[in-house]
Each structure stands twice: as structure tokens, then as C-alpha cells.
Amino acid sequence: MDFFISNAYAQGAQQADPFSFLLPMLIIFGAFYFILIRPNNKKQKAHAELVASLKTGDEVLTAGGILGTITDVTEHYVAVEVGENTVIKMQKASISQVVPKGTVSAA
């Protein structure tokens, strides 16, 4: 009855190299940095520069899609004229882009 079951013996156990785990982790981190982190940091820096450069008379588009002309700029807020005698006050960070002059009157 013993001849159907054979004993299992370990074949030459090898010691795992610690760098075999570390190298793939470094490659994955590098890929995430260049694909996700670095472009996002560049985008944030560009938006911060845009917000810092806002001035009265700029025509802007907000994150909500509102198109208007800046009438007043304070440290954290801007006043945007969106129509005749219609001015809204909003945070500077909600400005998504400065559009070319004449865009508001053409819209």
C-alpha cells in the first residue's frame, strides 16, 4: 500500500535576495511619480501663478463655466461682472482660466 504514496522532499531551498523585492517597488514608485505626481504638481503650480496674476479688467472663465470681467481683486476674492450691473464675488481659486480680450462681449 505504501508504493502509491511517495515522500516529498524539498529541492534545494534558495535564500531570497532582498533587492529582488526592492527593485520592482522602486520602478513602480518611479512610474507613479512621472505619470501622476509630477504632472499634477506642474498643473497646480500653473494655476497658482494664474491666480496670483489676476488683475482688474481681465476676462475670465470660472470653474463653474461663468464668463465675466474682473472688476475688483482682493487677497482671496475677486468681483466678476457677469452682466450689466450684475457682479458676483468669488474665491480667486475658482477662476479656471483667463480668456482673450473681447470674449465676454462676443458671447
Jmol script that loads the backbone (N, CA, C; Angstrom):
load data "model"
ATOM      1  N   MET A   1       0.811  -1.183   0.000  1.00  0.00           N
ATOM      2  CA  MET A   1       0.000   0.000   0.000  1.00  0.00           C
ATOM      3  C   MET A   1       0.863   1.259   0.000  1.00  0.00           C
ATOM      4  N   ASP A   2       2.049   1.206   0.514  1.00  0.00           N
ATOM      5  CA  ASP A   2       2.953   2.337   0.595  1.00  0.00           C
ATOM      6  C   ASP A   2       3.527   2.741  -0.756  1.00  0.00           C
ATOM      7  N   PHE A   3       3.477   1.906  -1.736  1.00  0.00           N
ATOM      8  CA  PHE A   3       4.121   2.224  -3.009  1.00  0.00           C
ATOM      9  C   PHE A   3       3.353   3.256  -3.833  1.00  0.00           C
ATOM     10  N   PHE A   4       2.084   3.596  -3.492  1.00  0.00           N
ATOM     11  CA  PHE A   4       1.339   4.624  -4.205  1.00  0.00           C
ATOM     12  C   PHE A   4       1.667   6.052  -3.710  1.00  0.00           C
ATOM     13  N   ILE A   5       2.129   6.145  -2.491  1.00  0.00           N
ATOM     14  CA  ILE A   5       2.438   7.449  -1.903  1.00  0.00           C
ATOM     15  C   ILE A   5       3.947   7.586  -1.804  1.00  0.00           C
ATOM     16  N   SER A   6       4.445   8.644  -2.435  1.00  0.00           N
ATOM     17  CA  SER A   6       5.892   8.858  -2.343  1.00  0.00           C
ATOM     18  C   SER A   6       6.162  10.034  -1.423  1.00  0.00           C
ATOM     19  N   ASN A   7       7.299  10.018  -0.812  1.00  0.00           N
ATOM     20  CA  ASN A   7       7.674  11.105   0.096  1.00  0.00           C
ATOM     21  C   ASN A   7       8.086  12.340  -0.712  1.00  0.00           C
ATOM     22  N   ALA A   8       7.686  13.506  -0.244  1.00  0.00           N
ATOM     23  CA  ALA A   8       8.046  14.758  -0.898  1.00  0.00           C
ATOM     24  C   ALA A   8       9.231  15.357  -0.158  1.00  0.00           C
ATOM     25  N   TYR A   9      10.286  15.647  -0.893  1.00  0.00           N
ATOM     26  CA  TYR A   9      11.476  16.253  -0.308  1.00  0.00           C
ATOM     27  C   TYR A   9      11.683  17.635  -0.935  1.00  0.00           C
ATOM     28  N   ALA A  10      12.135  18.560  -0.134  1.00  0.00           N
ATOM     29  CA  ALA A  10      12.394  19.917  -0.619  1.00  0.00           C
ATOM     30  C   ALA A  10      13.578  19.885  -1.573  1.00  0.00           C
ATOM     31  N   GLN A  11      13.415  20.608  -2.674  1.00  0.00           N
ATOM     32  CA  GLN A  11      14.515  20.686  -3.631  1.00  0.00           C
ATOM     33  C   GLN A  11      15.312  21.941  -3.345  1.00  0.00           C
ATOM     34  N   GLY A  12      16.524  21.858  -3.138  1.00  0.00           N
ATOM     35  CA  GLY A  12      17.478  22.944  -2.930  1.00  0.00           C
ATOM     36  C   GLY A  12      16.860  24.276  -2.576  1.00  0.00           C
ATOM     37  N   ALA A  13      16.502  24.503  -1.326  1.00  0.00           N
ATOM     38  CA  ALA A  13      15.921  25.778  -0.887  1.00  0.00           C
ATOM     39  C   ALA A  13      16.927  26.904  -1.124  1.00  0.00           C
ATOM     40  N   GLN A  14      16.424  28.021  -1.707  1.00  0.00           N
ATOM     41  CA  GLN A  14      17.312  29.141  -2.013  1.00  0.00           C
ATOM     42  C   GLN A  14      16.996  30.317  -1.103  1.00  0.00           C
ATOM     43  N   GLN A  15      17.996  31.089  -0.802  1.00  0.00           N
ATOM     44  CA  GLN A  15      17.836  32.285   0.012  1.00  0.00           C
ATOM     45  C   GLN A  15      17.346  33.419  -0.895  1.00  0.00           C
ATOM     46  N   ALA A  16      16.260  34.117  -0.512  1.00  0.00           N
ATOM     47  CA  ALA A  16      15.701  35.187  -1.329  1.00  0.00           C
ATOM     48  C   ALA A  16      16.604  36.418  -1.241  1.00  0.00           C
ATOM     49  N   ASP A  17      16.850  37.035  -2.379  1.00  0.00           N
ATOM     50  CA  ASP A  17      17.655  38.247  -2.439  1.00  0.00           C
ATOM     51  C   ASP A  17      16.787  39.426  -2.023  1.00  0.00           C
ATOM     52  N   PRO A  18      17.200  40.247  -1.044  1.00  0.00           N
ATOM     53  CA  PRO A  18      16.357  41.361  -0.590  1.00  0.00           C
ATOM     54  C   PRO A  18      16.131  42.412  -1.683  1.00  0.00           C
ATOM     55  N   PHE A  19      17.021  42.557  -2.632  1.00  0.00           N
ATOM     56  CA  PHE A  19      16.868  43.536  -3.702  1.00  0.00           C
ATOM     57  C   PHE A  19      15.884  43.083  -4.775  1.00  0.00           C
ATOM     58  N   SER A  20      15.553  41.799  -4.796  1.00  0.00           N
ATOM     59  CA  SER A  20      14.587  41.319  -5.780  1.00  0.00           C
ATOM     60  C   SER A  20      13.188  41.870  -5.496  1.00  0.00           C
ATOM     61  N   PHE A  21      12.925  42.253  -4.272  1.00  0.00           N
ATOM     62  CA  PHE A  21      11.650  42.880  -3.916  1.00  0.00           C
ATOM     63  C   PHE A  21      11.746  44.396  -4.020  1.00  0.00           C
ATOM     64  N   LEU A  22      12.878  44.962  -3.661  1.00  0.00           N
ATOM     65  CA  LEU A  22      13.052  46.407  -3.626  1.00  0.00           C
ATOM     66  C   LEU A  22      13.078  47.030  -5.018  1.00  0.00           C
ATOM     67  N   LEU A  23      13.694  46.394  -5.961  1.00  0.00           N
ATOM     68  CA  LEU A  23      13.814  46.941  -7.315  1.00  0.00           C
ATOM     69  C   LEU A  23      12.453  47.150  -7.993  1.00  0.00           C
ATOM     70  N   PRO A  24      11.554  46.173  -8.007  1.00  0.00           N
ATOM     71  CA  PRO A  24      10.236  46.422  -8.611  1.00  0.00           C
ATOM     72  C   PRO A  24       9.455  47.537  -7.904  1.00  0.00           C
ATOM     73  N   MET A  25       9.601  47.646  -6.580  1.00  0.00           N
ATOM     74  CA  MET A  25       8.918  48.710  -5.850  1.00  0.00           C
ATOM     75  C   MET A  25       9.444  50.083  -6.275  1.00  0.00           C
ATOM     76  N   LEU A  26      10.744  50.209  -6.462  1.00  0.00           N
ATOM     77  CA  LEU A  26      11.323  51.469  -6.921  1.00  0.00           C
ATOM     78  C   LEU A  26      10.862  51.808  -8.333  1.00  0.00           C
ATOM     79  N   ILE A  27      10.760  50.836  -9.179  1.00  0.00           N
ATOM     80  CA  ILE A  27      10.290  51.060 -10.551  1.00  0.00           C
ATOM     81  C   ILE A  27       8.831  51.516 -10.547  1.00  0.00           C
ATOM     82  N   ILE A  28       8.003  50.888  -9.726  1.00  0.00           N
ATOM     83  CA  ILE A  28       6.590  51.266  -9.636  1.00  0.00           C
ATOM     84  C   ILE A  28       6.453  52.688  -9.092  1.00  0.00           C
ATOM     85  N   PHE A  29       7.228  53.025  -8.044  1.00  0.00           N
ATOM     86  CA  PHE A  29       7.181  54.376  -7.494  1.00  0.00           C
ATOM     87  C   PHE A  29       7.632  55.398  -8.538  1.00  0.00           C
ATOM     88  N   GLY A  30       8.679  55.088  -9.269  1.00  0.00           N
ATOM     89  CA  GLY A  30       9.150  55.998 -10.322  1.00  0.00           C
ATOM     90  C   GLY A  30       8.099  56.210 -11.393  1.00  0.00           C
ATOM     91  N   ALA A  31       7.409  55.154 -11.775  1.00  0.00           N
ATOM     92  CA  ALA A  31       6.356  55.272 -12.783  1.00  0.00           C
ATOM     93  C   ALA A  31       5.216  56.148 -12.268  1.00  0.00           C
ATOM     94  N   PHE A  32       4.792  55.933 -11.021  1.00  0.00           N
ATOM     95  CA  PHE A  32       3.733  56.763 -10.454  1.00  0.00           C
ATOM     96  C   PHE A  32       4.158  58.229 -10.383  1.00  0.00           C
ATOM     97  N   TYR A  33       5.416  58.462 -10.039  1.00  0.00           N
ATOM     98  CA  TYR A  33       5.891  59.839  -9.940  1.00  0.00           C
ATOM     99  C   TYR A  33       5.800  60.536 -11.295  1.00  0.00           C
ATOM    100  N   PHE A  34       6.304  59.898 -12.339  1.00  0.00           N
ATOM    101  CA  PHE A  34       6.335  60.546 -13.649  1.00  0.00           C
ATOM    102  C   PHE A  34       4.987  60.551 -14.354  1.00  0.00           C
ATOM    103  N   ILE A  35       4.095  59.636 -14.015  1.00  0.00           N
ATOM    104  CA  ILE A  35       2.793  59.575 -14.683  1.00  0.00           C
ATOM    105  C   ILE A  35       1.733  60.379 -13.932  1.00  0.00           C
ATOM    106  N   LEU A  36       1.775  60.380 -12.605  1.00  0.00           N
ATOM    107  CA  LEU A  36       0.710  61.027 -11.828  1.00  0.00           C
ATOM    108  C   LEU A  36       1.157  62.246 -11.033  1.00  0.00           C
ATOM    109  N   ILE A  37       2.184  62.115 -10.243  1.00  0.00           N
ATOM    110  CA  ILE A  37       2.545  63.158  -9.285  1.00  0.00           C
ATOM    111  C   ILE A  37       3.138  64.387  -9.963  1.00  0.00           C
ATOM    112  N   ARG A  38       4.111  64.199 -10.823  1.00  0.00           N
ATOM    113  CA  ARG A  38       4.800  65.329 -11.457  1.00  0.00           C
ATOM    114  C   ARG A  38       3.868  66.186 -12.327  1.00  0.00           C
ATOM    115  N   PRO A  39       3.045  65.585 -13.201  1.00  0.00           N
ATOM    116  CA  PRO A  39       2.128  66.423 -13.985  1.00  0.00           C
ATOM    117  C   PRO A  39       1.128  67.192 -13.115  1.00  0.00           C
ATOM    118  N   ASN A  40       0.660  66.575 -12.035  1.00  0.00           N
ATOM    119  CA  ASN A  40      -0.287  67.253 -11.154  1.00  0.00           C
ATOM    120  C   ASN A  40       0.378  68.435 -10.452  1.00  0.00           C
ATOM    121  N   ASN A  41       1.642  68.277 -10.032  1.00  0.00           N
ATOM    122  CA  ASN A  41       2.354  69.387  -9.401  1.00  0.00           C
ATOM    123  C   ASN A  41       2.552  70.538 -10.379  1.00  0.00           C
ATOM    124  N   LYS A  42       2.851  70.230 -11.631  1.00  0.00           N
ATOM    125  CA  LYS A  42       3.003  71.273 -12.646  1.00  0.00           C
ATOM    126  C   LYS A  42       1.688  72.022 -12.862  1.00  0.00           C
ATOM    127  N   LYS A  43       0.591  71.280 -12.903  1.00  0.00           N
ATOM    128  CA  LYS A  43      -0.728  71.885 -13.102  1.00  0.00           C
ATOM    129  C   LYS A  43      -1.090  72.794 -11.925  1.00  0.00           C
ATOM    130  N   GLN A  44      -0.820  72.357 -10.707  1.00  0.00           N
ATOM    131  CA  GLN A  44      -1.103  73.160  -9.525  1.00  0.00           C
ATOM    132  C   GLN A  44      -0.261  74.437  -9.514  1.00  0.00           C
ATOM    133  N   LYS A  45       0.993  74.327  -9.902  1.00  0.00           N
ATOM    134  CA  LYS A  45       1.874  75.485  -9.932  1.00  0.00           C
ATOM    135  C   LYS A  45       1.388  76.505 -10.973  1.00  0.00           C
ATOM    136  N   ALA A  46       0.981  76.017 -12.144  1.00  0.00           N
ATOM    137  CA  ALA A  46       0.478  76.908 -13.193  1.00  0.00           C
ATOM    138  C   ALA A  46      -0.798  77.616 -12.736  1.00  0.00           C
ATOM    139  N   HIS A  47      -1.691  76.914 -12.040  1.00  0.00           N
ATOM    140  CA  HIS A  47      -2.932  77.523 -11.554  1.00  0.00           C
ATOM    141  C   HIS A  47      -2.628  78.557 -10.477  1.00  0.00           C
ATOM    142  N   ALA A  48      -1.663  78.279  -9.601  1.00  0.00           N
ATOM    143  CA  ALA A  48      -1.287  79.240  -8.562  1.00  0.00           C
ATOM    144  C   ALA A  48      -0.727  80.516  -9.196  1.00  0.00           C
ATOM    145  N   GLU A  49       0.054  80.384 -10.260  1.00  0.00           N
ATOM    146  CA  GLU A  49       0.579  81.547 -10.966  1.00  0.00           C
ATOM    147  C   GLU A  49      -0.547  82.335 -11.629  1.00  0.00           C
ATOM    148  N   LEU A  50      -1.528  81.635 -12.194  1.00  0.00           N
ATOM    149  CA  LEU A  50      -2.674  82.291 -12.815  1.00  0.00           C
ATOM    150  C   LEU A  50      -3.445  83.102 -11.785  1.00  0.00           C
ATOM    151  N   VAL A  51      -3.724  82.500 -10.638  1.00  0.00           N
ATOM    152  CA  VAL A  51      -4.480  83.167  -9.579  1.00  0.00           C
ATOM    153  C   VAL A  51      -3.713  84.388  -9.066  1.00  0.00           C
ATOM    154  N   ALA A  52      -2.402  84.279  -8.934  1.00  0.00           N
ATOM    155  CA  ALA A  52      -1.600  85.397  -8.436  1.00  0.00           C
ATOM    156  C   ALA A  52      -1.544  86.557  -9.434  1.00  0.00           C
ATOM    157  N   SER A  53      -1.722  86.257 -10.720  1.00  0.00           N
ATOM    158  CA  SER A  53      -1.590  87.299 -11.737  1.00  0.00           C
ATOM    159  C   SER A  53      -2.916  87.959 -12.126  1.00  0.00           C
ATOM    160  N   LEU A  54      -4.013  87.609 -11.470  1.00  0.00           N
ATOM    161  CA  LEU A  54      -5.310  88.203 -11.799  1.00  0.00           C
ATOM    162  C   LEU A  54      -5.318  89.690 -11.497  1.00  0.00           C
ATOM    163  N   LYS A  55      -5.903  90.466 -12.408  1.00  0.00           N
ATOM    164  CA  LYS A  55      -5.989  91.918 -12.202  1.00  0.00           C
ATOM    165  C   LYS A  55      -7.315  92.429 -12.753  1.00  0.00           C
ATOM    166  N   THR A  56      -7.664  93.626 -12.355  1.00  0.00           N
ATOM    167  CA  THR A  56      -8.900  94.256 -12.800  1.00  0.00           C
ATOM    168  C   THR A  56      -8.887  94.407 -14.324  1.00  0.00           C
ATOM    169  N   GLY A  57     -10.014  94.060 -14.959  1.00  0.00           N
ATOM    170  CA  GLY A  57     -10.131  94.166 -16.411  1.00  0.00           C
ATOM    171  C   GLY A  57      -9.904  92.855 -17.134  1.00  0.00           C
ATOM    172  N   ASP A  58      -9.338  91.847 -16.449  1.00  0.00           N
ATOM    173  CA  ASP A  58      -9.141  90.532 -17.083  1.00  0.00           C
ATOM    174  C   ASP A  58     -10.495  89.875 -17.333  1.00  0.00           C
ATOM    175  N   GLU A  59     -10.621  89.238 -18.474  1.00  0.00           N
ATOM    176  CA  GLU A  59     -11.820  88.453 -18.766  1.00  0.00           C
ATOM    177  C   GLU A  59     -11.499  87.013 -18.403  1.00  0.00           C
ATOM    178  N   VAL A  60     -12.376  86.403 -17.596  1.00  0.00           N
ATOM    179  CA  VAL A  60     -12.080  85.092 -17.021  1.00  0.00           C
ATOM    180  C   VAL A  60     -13.239  84.116 -17.217  1.00  0.00           C
ATOM    181  N   LEU A  61     -12.887  82.855 -17.102  1.00  0.00           N
ATOM    182  CA  LEU A  61     -13.855  81.765 -17.101  1.00  0.00           C
ATOM    183  C   LEU A  61     -13.688  81.052 -15.768  1.00  0.00           C
ATOM    184  N   THR A  62     -14.783  80.862 -15.037  1.00  0.00           N
ATOM    185  CA  THR A  62     -14.708  80.213 -13.731  1.00  0.00           C
ATOM    186  C   THR A  62     -14.815  78.699 -13.890  1.00  0.00           C
ATOM    187  N   ALA A  63     -14.545  78.006 -12.794  1.00  0.00           N
ATOM    188  CA  ALA A  63     -14.648  76.546 -12.795  1.00  0.00           C
ATOM    189  C   ALA A  63     -16.089  76.095 -13.047  1.00  0.00           C
ATOM    190  N   GLY A  64     -17.049  76.950 -12.712  1.00  0.00           N
ATOM    191  CA  GLY A  64     -18.459  76.632 -12.938  1.00  0.00           C
ATOM    192  C   GLY A  64     -18.946  76.997 -14.326  1.00  0.00           C
ATOM    193  N   GLY A  65     -18.078  77.580 -15.155  1.00  0.00           N
ATOM    194  CA  GLY A  65     -18.445  77.921 -16.515  1.00  0.00           C
ATOM    195  C   GLY A  65     -18.984  79.328 -16.689  1.00  0.00           C
ATOM    196  N   ILE A  66     -18.843  80.173 -15.687  1.00  0.00           N
ATOM    197  CA  ILE A  66     -19.323  81.550 -15.770  1.00  0.00           C
ATOM    198  C   ILE A  66     -18.246  82.401 -16.432  1.00  0.00           C
ATOM    199  N   LEU A  67     -18.658  83.183 -17.412  1.00  0.00           N
ATOM    200  CA  LEU A  67     -17.751  84.051 -18.151  1.00  0.00           C
ATOM    201  C   LEU A  67     -18.002  85.492 -17.713  1.00  0.00           C
ATOM    202  N   GLY A  68     -16.932  86.225 -17.373  1.00  0.00           N
ATOM    203  CA  GLY A  68     -17.127  87.597 -16.929  1.00  0.00           C
ATOM    204  C   GLY A  68     -15.833  88.374 -16.905  1.00  0.00           C
ATOM    205  N   THR A  69     -15.954  89.630 -16.464  1.00  0.00           N
ATOM    206  CA  THR A  69     -14.817  90.544 -16.388  1.00  0.00           C
ATOM    207  C   THR A  69     -14.554  90.885 -14.928  1.00  0.00           C
ATOM    208  N   ILE A  70     -13.302  90.829 -14.516  1.00  0.00           N
ATOM    209  CA  ILE A  70     -12.942  91.146 -13.134  1.00  0.00           C
ATOM    210  C   ILE A  70     -13.051  92.650 -12.920  1.00  0.00           C
ATOM    211  N   THR A  71     -13.797  93.036 -11.864  1.00  0.00           N
ATOM    212  CA  THR A  71     -13.941  94.456 -11.536  1.00  0.00           C
ATOM    213  C   THR A  71     -13.189  94.838 -10.274  1.00  0.00           C
ATOM    214  N   ASP A  72     -12.869  93.861  -9.412  1.00  0.00           N
ATOM    215  CA  ASP A  72     -12.142  94.151  -8.179  1.00  0.00           C
ATOM    216  C   ASP A  72     -11.386  92.896  -7.757  1.00  0.00           C
ATOM    217  N   VAL A  73     -10.173  93.105  -7.245  1.00  0.00           N
ATOM    218  CA  VAL A  73      -9.349  91.989  -6.781  1.00  0.00           C
ATOM    219  C   VAL A  73      -8.891  92.279  -5.361  1.00  0.00           C
ATOM    220  N   THR A  74      -9.137  91.318  -4.444  1.00  0.00           N
ATOM    221  CA  THR A  74      -8.612  91.403  -3.083  1.00  0.00           C
ATOM    222  C   THR A  74      -7.675  90.222  -2.872  1.00  0.00           C
ATOM    223  N   GLU A  75      -7.249  90.029  -1.633  1.00  0.00           N
ATOM    224  CA  GLU A  75      -6.279  88.966  -1.360  1.00  0.00           C
ATOM    225  C   GLU A  75      -6.816  87.572  -1.702  1.00  0.00           C
ATOM    226  N   HIS A  76      -8.052  87.303  -1.332  1.00  0.00           N
ATOM    227  CA  HIS A  76      -8.613  85.967  -1.532  1.00  0.00           C
ATOM    228  C   HIS A  76      -9.807  85.931  -2.487  1.00  0.00           C
ATOM    229  N   TYR A  77     -10.367  87.093  -2.814  1.00  0.00           N
ATOM    230  CA  TYR A  77     -11.587  87.133  -3.607  1.00  0.00           C
ATOM    231  C   TYR A  77     -11.447  88.037  -4.822  1.00  0.00           C
ATOM    232  N   VAL A  78     -12.304  87.789  -5.810  1.00  0.00           N
ATOM    233  CA  VAL A  78     -12.424  88.672  -6.970  1.00  0.00           C
ATOM    234  C   VAL A  78     -13.901  88.975  -7.176  1.00  0.00           C
ATOM    235  N   ALA A  79     -14.168  90.160  -7.705  1.00  0.00           N
ATOM    236  CA  ALA A  79     -15.531  90.516  -8.078  1.00  0.00           C
ATOM    237  C   ALA A  79     -15.593  90.419  -9.595  1.00  0.00           C
ATOM    238  N   VAL A  80     -16.532  89.626 -10.100  1.00  0.00           N
ATOM    239  CA  VAL A  80     -16.643  89.376 -11.532  1.00  0.00           C
ATOM    240  C   VAL A  80     -17.985  89.899 -12.025  1.00  0.00           C
ATOM    241  N   GLU A  81     -17.933  90.776 -13.013  1.00  0.00           N
ATOM    242  CA  GLU A  81     -19.155  91.295 -13.625  1.00  0.00           C
ATOM    243  C   GLU A  81     -19.574  90.313 -14.712  1.00  0.00           C
ATOM    244  N   VAL A  82     -20.760  89.735 -14.532  1.00  0.00           N
ATOM    245  CA  VAL A  82     -21.242  88.722 -15.472  1.00  0.00           C
ATOM    246  C   VAL A  82     -22.329  89.258 -16.397  1.00  0.00           C
ATOM    247  N   GLY A  83     -22.802  90.429 -16.128  1.00  0.00           N
ATOM    248  CA  GLY A  83     -23.824  91.077 -16.958  1.00  0.00           C
ATOM    249  C   GLY A  83     -23.907  92.533 -16.543  1.00  0.00           C
ATOM    250  N   GLU A  84     -24.809  93.272 -17.181  1.00  0.00           N
ATOM    251  CA  GLU A  84     -24.973  94.677 -16.810  1.00  0.00           C
ATOM    252  C   GLU A  84     -25.442  94.777 -15.369  1.00  0.00           C
ATOM    253  N   ASN A  85     -24.679  95.499 -14.557  1.00  0.00           N
ATOM    254  CA  ASN A  85     -24.994  95.701 -13.138  1.00  0.00           C
ATOM    255  C   ASN A  85     -25.142  94.396 -12.358  1.00  0.00           C
ATOM    256  N   THR A  86     -24.521  93.333 -12.814  1.00  0.00           N
ATOM    257  CA  THR A  86     -24.559  92.063 -12.093  1.00  0.00           C
ATOM    258  C   THR A  86     -23.121  91.652 -11.788  1.00  0.00           C
ATOM    259  N   VAL A  87     -22.763  91.778 -10.503  1.00  0.00           N
ATOM    260  CA  VAL A  87     -21.401  91.459 -10.066  1.00  0.00           C
ATOM    261  C   VAL A  87     -21.488  90.364  -9.013  1.00  0.00           C
ATOM    262  N   ILE A  88     -20.680  89.338  -9.186  1.00  0.00           N
ATOM    263  CA  ILE A  88     -20.618  88.264  -8.192  1.00  0.00           C
ATOM    264  C   ILE A  88     -19.223  88.254  -7.586  1.00  0.00           C
ATOM    265  N   LYS A  89     -19.165  87.933  -6.307  1.00  0.00           N
ATOM    266  CA  LYS A  89     -17.887  87.865  -5.611  1.00  0.00           C
ATOM    267  C   LYS A  89     -17.577  86.385  -5.394  1.00  0.00           C
ATOM    268  N   MET A  90     -16.366  85.987  -5.748  1.00  0.00           N
ATOM    269  CA  MET A  90     -15.988  84.573  -5.625  1.00  0.00           C
ATOM    270  C   MET A  90     -14.528  84.446  -5.227  1.00  0.00           C
ATOM    271  N   GLN A  91     -14.166  83.252  -4.806  1.00  0.00           N
ATOM    272  CA  GLN A  91     -12.783  82.990  -4.440  1.00  0.00           C
ATOM    273  C   GLN A  91     -11.905  83.005  -5.688  1.00  0.00           C
ATOM    274  N   LYS A  92     -10.675  83.461  -5.515  1.00  0.00           N
ATOM    275  CA  LYS A  92      -9.738  83.504  -6.637  1.00  0.00           C
ATOM    276  C   LYS A  92      -9.472  82.102  -7.206  1.00  0.00           C
ATOM    277  N   ALA A  93      -9.439  81.110  -6.340  1.00  0.00           N
ATOM    278  CA  ALA A  93      -9.120  79.750  -6.767  1.00  0.00           C
ATOM    279  C   ALA A  93     -10.163  79.168  -7.713  1.00  0.00           C
ATOM    280  N   SER A  94     -11.357  79.751  -7.749  1.00  0.00           N
ATOM    281  CA  SER A  94     -12.394  79.220  -8.636  1.00  0.00           C
ATOM    282  C   SER A  94     -12.251  79.724 -10.070  1.00  0.00           C
ATOM    283  N   ILE A  95     -11.297  80.604 -10.330  1.00  0.00           N
ATOM    284  CA  ILE A  95     -11.033  81.052 -11.699  1.00  0.00           C
ATOM    285  C   ILE A  95     -10.212  79.975 -12.384  1.00  0.00           C
ATOM    286  N   SER A  96     -10.737  79.455 -13.500  1.00  0.00           N
ATOM    287  CA  SER A  96     -10.020  78.372 -14.173  1.00  0.00           C
ATOM    288  C   SER A  96      -9.104  78.865 -15.289  1.00  0.00           C
ATOM    289  N   GLN A  97      -9.471  79.972 -15.945  1.00  0.00           N
ATOM    290  CA  GLN A  97      -8.579  80.484 -16.986  1.00  0.00           C
ATOM    291  C   GLN A  97      -8.917  81.928 -17.322  1.00  0.00           C
ATOM    292  N   VAL A  98      -7.911  82.613 -17.842  1.00  0.00           N
ATOM    293  CA  VAL A  98      -8.098  83.969 -18.354  1.00  0.00           C
ATOM    294  C   VAL A  98      -8.291  83.819 -19.863  1.00  0.00           C
ATOM    295  N   VAL A  99      -9.379  84.391 -20.359  1.00  0.00           N
ATOM    296  CA  VAL A  99      -9.691  84.271 -21.790  1.00  0.00           C
ATOM    297  C   VAL A  99      -9.237  85.538 -22.511  1.00  0.00           C
ATOM    298  N   PRO A 100      -9.088  85.487 -23.836  1.00  0.00           N
ATOM    299  CA  PRO A 100      -8.654  86.665 -24.598  1.00  0.00           C
ATOM    300  C   PRO A 100      -9.658  87.824 -24.493  1.00  0.00           C
ATOM    301  N   LYS A 101      -9.128  89.031 -24.565  1.00  0.00           N
ATOM    302  CA  LYS A 101      -9.986  90.240 -24.511  1.00  0.00           C
ATOM    303  C   LYS A 101     -11.023  90.184 -25.630  1.00  0.00           C
ATOM    304  N   GLY A 102     -12.240  90.588 -25.310  1.00  0.00           N
ATOM    305  CA  GLY A 102     -13.318  90.595 -26.275  1.00  0.00           C
ATOM    306  C   GLY A 102     -14.166  89.344 -26.264  1.00  0.00           C
ATOM    307  N   THR A 103     -13.792  88.342 -25.485  1.00  0.00           N
ATOM    308  CA  THR A 103     -14.554  87.093 -25.430  1.00  0.00           C
ATOM    309  C   THR A 103     -15.911  87.312 -24.777  1.00  0.00           C
ATOM    310  N   VAL A 104     -15.946  88.121 -23.721  1.00  0.00           N
ATOM    311  CA  VAL A 104     -17.204  88.359 -22.996  1.00  0.00           C
ATOM    312  C   VAL A 104     -18.192  89.088 -23.893  1.00  0.00           C
ATOM    313  N   SER A 105     -17.744  90.090 -24.631  1.00  0.00           N
ATOM    314  CA  SER A 105     -18.663  90.846 -25.492  1.00  0.00           C
ATOM    315  C   SER A 105     -19.101  90.027 -26.697  1.00  0.00           C
ATOM    316  N   ALA A 106     -18.300  89.064 -27.116  1.00  0.00           N
ATOM    317  CA  ALA A 106     -18.653  88.222 -28.259  1.00  0.00           C
ATOM    318  C   ALA A 106     -19.618  87.109 -27.877  1.00  0.00           C
ATOM    319  N   ALA A 107     -19.679  86.776 -26.591  1.00  0.00           N
ATOM    320  CA  ALA A 107     -20.522  85.658 -26.153  1.00  0.00           C
ATOM    321  C   ALA A 107     -21.972  86.029 -26.042  1.00  0.00           C
TER     322      ALA A 107
END
end "model"
wireframe off; spacefill off
backbone 0.3
color backbone group
